Amino acid sequence: MDVDVCGIASTAEEALKLATLHNPDFVLMDVRLHGERDGIDAALDIYNADPDTRVIFVTGSREQETMDRIAMDHPAATLFKPITHVQLRRTIEQVIQ
């Protein structure tokens, strides 16, 4: 897809460190991460550090509470698992334009 992956994080803290270090154009963020804080928490930290970094949430949950939290967190897009290569490509292209 002609993008560089700067890293993979399994915790919110790792995600923030990677985003701060690499300043990516976008982040693919799974809602569920290891540890006490989830991907929504990590995305908010990333947004607060750099509002120009766009976050694409990836989730298998359609629970209203999760969707409400995502909506408050400046999402560039939300993808629901399972996602296809075509969905991912189109979403990334839209987000980085």
Contacts in CASP RR format, 6 or more apart in sequence:
PFRMAT RR
TARGET T0000
AUTHOR 0000-0000-0000
METHOD contacts of the structure
MODEL  1
MDVDVCGIASTAEEALKLATLHNPDFVLMDVRLHGERDGIDAALDIYNAD
PDTRVIFVTGSREQETMDRIAMDHPAATLFKPITHVQLRRTIEQVIQ
1 88 0 8 1.000
1 89 0 8 1.000
1 92 0 8 1.000
3 92 0 8 1.000
6 18 0 8 1.000
6 21 0 8 1.000
6 22 0 8 1.000
6 24 0 8 1.000
7 18 0 8 1.000
7 22 0 8 1.000
9 15 0 8 1.000
9 17 0 8 1.000
9 18 0 8 1.000
9 33 0 8 1.000
9 42 0 8 1.000
10 33 0 8 1.000
10 34 0 8 1.000
11 33 0 8 1.000
11 34 0 8 1.000
11 35 0 8 1.000
11 37 0 8 1.000
11 42 0 8 1.000
12 33 0 8 1.000
12 35 0 8 1.000
12 37 0 8 1.000
12 38 0 8 1.000
12 39 0 8 1.000
12 41 0 8 1.000
12 42 0 8 1.000
12 45 0 8 1.000
13 37 0 8 1.000
13 42 0 8 1.000
15 27 0 8 1.000
15 29 0 8 1.000
15 33 0 8 1.000
15 39 0 8 1.000
15 42 0 8 1.000
15 45 0 8 1.000
15 46 0 8 1.000
16 42 0 8 1.000
16 45 0 8 1.000
16 46 0 8 1.000
16 49 0 8 1.000
18 24 0 8 1.000
19 27 0 8 1.000
19 46 0 8 1.000
19 49 0 8 1.000
19 50 0 8 1.000
19 53 0 8 1.000
20 49 0 8 1.000
20 50 0 8 1.000
23 50 0 8 1.000
23 53 0 8 1.000
24 53 0 8 1.000
25 53 0 8 1.000
25 54 0 8 1.000
25 96 0 8 1.000
26 53 0 8 1.000
26 54 0 8 1.000
26 55 0 8 1.000
26 56 0 8 1.000
26 76 0 8 1.000
26 92 0 8 1.000
26 95 0 8 1.000
26 96 0 8 1.000
27 43 0 8 1.000
27 46 0 8 1.000
27 53 0 8 1.000
27 54 0 8 1.000
27 55 0 8 1.000
27 56 0 8 1.000
28 56 0 8 1.000
28 58 0 8 1.000
29 39 0 8 1.000
29 40 0 8 1.000
29 42 0 8 1.000
29 43 0 8 1.000
29 55 0 8 1.000
29 56 0 8 1.000
29 57 0 8 1.000
29 58 0 8 1.000
30 39 0 8 1.000
30 57 0 8 1.000
30 58 0 8 1.000
30 59 0 8 1.000
31 38 0 8 1.000
31 39 0 8 1.000
31 40 0 8 1.000
31 57 0 8 1.000
31 58 0 8 1.000
31 59 0 8 1.000
31 60 0 8 1.000
31 61 0 8 1.000
31 66 0 8 1.000
31 70 0 8 1.000
32 38 0 8 1.000
32 39 0 8 1.000
32 59 0 8 1.000
33 39 0 8 1.000
33 42 0 8 1.000
39 57 0 8 1.000
40 57 0 8 1.000
40 66 0 8 1.000
40 69 0 8 1.000
40 70 0 8 1.000
40 73 0 8 1.000
43 55 0 8 1.000
43 57 0 8 1.000
43 73 0 8 1.000
43 74 0 8 1.000
43 75 0 8 1.000
44 73 0 8 1.000
44 74 0 8 1.000
46 53 0 8 1.000
46 55 0 8 1.000
47 53 0 8 1.000
47 55 0 8 1.000
47 73 0 8 1.000
47 74 0 8 1.000
51 74 0 8 1.000
54 76 0 8 1.000
54 95 0 8 1.000
54 96 0 8 1.000
55 73 0 8 1.000
55 74 0 8 1.000
55 75 0 8 1.000
55 76 0 8 1.000
56 75 0 8 1.000
56 76 0 8 1.000
56 77 0 8 1.000
56 78 0 8 1.000
56 79 0 8 1.000
56 91 0 8 1.000
56 92 0 8 1.000
56 95 0 8 1.000
57 70 0 8 1.000
57 73 0 8 1.000
57 75 0 8 1.000
57 77 0 8 1.000
57 78 0 8 1.000
57 79 0 8 1.000
58 78 0 8 1.000
58 79 0 8 1.000
58 81 0 8 1.000
58 83 0 8 1.000
59 66 0 8 1.000
59 70 0 8 1.000
59 78 0 8 1.000
59 79 0 8 1.000
59 80 0 8 1.000
59 81 0 8 1.000
60 80 0 8 1.000
60 81 0 8 1.000
61 67 0 8 1.000
62 80 0 8 1.000
67 78 0 8 1.000
70 78 0 8 1.000
76 95 0 8 1.000
77 91 0 8 1.000
77 94 0 8 1.000
77 95 0 8 1.000
79 87 0 8 1.000
79 88 0 8 1.000
79 91 0 8 1.000
END
